[in-house]
């Protein structure tokens, strides 16, 4: 690995840079909360060679959204399901926007 490779990882939202303890500190939650959202299959942390959980910035954003919902009184399983559905909706909207852009103007009169 070169220094350039290391710097590229700084911008990689999917790089598992955070230990469970650090992730819990960043989120202001417990390690048990991170385990619970993992058991609910909201996020699946990668494992270090020693078997320790590692989280990416993307996973921390998802966990933070789940924590917001739990803090508002939503049961953890429901919060995880809501976050999954929100993520799926955002992805579907992104794909639809790409298709509309690729298709061009939808009004035939606009192209004349």
N, C-alpha and C positions, 0 to 999 in steps of 0.2 A: 504494500500500500504506500502510495506517495503522499506528500503533503497536500497536493491538489485533490486527491481522493478524499482526504479528511475534511477539507474545506467544503467540498461539494455536499457532504453529509449534513453540514450545518443548515443547508436550505432544504433538505429532504424531510418532508412531513411524515414520511413512512419509516424513517430510520428509528429503530427501537433504542433510543438514547437514555431513557429514564428507568431507574430501578423502581420497584414497587414502593419502597419507602419515600423516594423522592417524588414520585407521581402523587402519592397520597398527600405529601406536604404541599405540593403545587396546587392541588385541588382543594386543600383544606378539609380533607376527609380521612377516613381510616383505611387501612389496608383491607379490612374486612369488606368495606364497600366495594373496593376494586375486585376482590374475589367474587362478591355477589353478582356484580354486573358481568363478570366473566362466566359464572355459572348460568346466568340468564342468556348467555351467548350474544351479549351486546358487543363486546370486544373480546378478541382472543390475543392476549399478549404473546409475543415471541419469547423464546426461552434462551438464556445464555448457555454457553457450554456447560456450566455448572448447574443448570436447571432453574435458575432464577428468572422470574418474570421481568420482561423489559417492555416498556410502553413507548409509543411514538407520540409526536405532537398531535397528529390526527386523532389517535385514540384518546388522548387527554381531552381534546375538544368534545368528543362524543361523551366521555365520562362526565365532563363538566355540565353538559346539557342534561344528562340523566340526574345528576345531583341537584340541579335547579328544580326539576320536577319533583324529586323526592323531598326536597326542602319545602315545597309547596303542599306536601301532604299526599302525593301520588305514591301508591305502593311501588316498590322497586321493580317488580315484574312488569307492571303496567308502564312505568316510566321507560323501561328498556324497550318495550314494544312500540311506544310512541316515538322514541328516538329512531328506531329502525324504520318506521313508516315515514317519518319526516325525511330521513336520508333517502329512502326510495323515491319519494315524491320529488325531492330536489334533483335527483339523477334523471328521473323521467322528464322533468321540465327542461333540463339541460339538453337531453337528447332531442326533445321536440323542437327546441330552439335551433339546434344544429340542422335538423331536417328542413325546417322552414327557411333557414338561411340558404341551404343548398338548393332548395326548390326554386328560389327566386320569388319575384312578386306573384301574389296569388290573384291579383286583379288583371284579367287579360287586357283591359283598356289602358292599364298603366304602362304596358310594354309597347304601346303604339305611339 
